[in-house]
Structure formats: structure tokens, C-alpha cells
Amino acid sequence: MSVRRAVYLIYEKEKVIYVGKANNLCRRVYTDHLSEEIADTMSAFRRSLNGRDQTAYGPGMRAWIVKNCRFSYLPIPDADMRGLVESLAIAFCRTPVLLNKQ
């Protein structure tokens, strides 16, 4: 059974650099964050990486993410609870790193 609704964290080394939530975790990670499409800038994580390191969109960014990042998640079926947990995780992890900036 695949995980669909979850809050997830993206780590670079041992540091949390992004916190997000998803209704469909696999689609969110693979389609948005790991996309090789140069024109696909929907992901706040990818935009933040581009701004922080000037990492170019496309296959190079995907390769960098796969090599340098680790993902973890917590399945949370309830949408309201997912939002609360995401907010708490962002507040807990708040440092000068890439976090949801909306």
C-alpha cells in the first residue's frame, strides 16, 4: 500500500531544509520535487534551491536532489491535522534554511 496523505521533511545531510504536506505523497515528490522538466517550477523546494545555490532546473537539479537529499514522512489522513503538523514542524525546524515560503 502506498502512502498518500502525509507531512514530509527533506534533509540535506542531517539538517531539515524543507517541510511540506501532500494529498498524494508519491506524486508530490516525483512530479513536483524530482521533475526533470526545466520549465517545471511549481515546487517551492526547487525554487528555493535555485535561489539559494543557483542550481539549474532540469536533470542537473534532480541529480543534485537525489544525491544530496533524504526524505522522511509521517502519514496523516486528516487534512486539518496535516496542516497543523506541517505548521508545527516548520516552527520547530525554523532556521535560515529552505522552508515553505508562501
Long-range contacts (C-beta under 8 A, 24 or more apart in sequence): 2-26, 3-73, 3-75, 4-75, 5-75, 5-76, 5-77, 5-79, 5-82, 6-73, 6-74, 6-75, 6-76, 6-82, 7-73, 7-74, 7-76, 7-82, 7-85, 7-86, 7-89, 8-71, 8-72, 8-73, 8-74, 9-71, 9-72, 9-73, 9-89, 9-93, 10-45, 10-69, 10-70, 10-71, 11-69, 11-70, 11-71, 11-72, 12-68, 12-69, 13-68, 15-95, 15-97, 16-89, 16-93, 16-97, 17-69, 17-97, 17-98, 17-99, 18-44, 18-45, 18-48, 18-97, 18-98, 18-99, 18-100, 19-86, 19-89, 19-90, 19-93, 19-99, 19-100, 20-44, 20-45, 20-86, 20-100, 21-76, 21-82, 21-83, 21-85, 21-86, 23-79, 25-73, 29-71, 33-65, 34-62, 34-65, 34-66, 35-62, 36-62, 44-100, 44-101, 44-102, 45-98, 48-98, 48-101, 49-98, 52-98
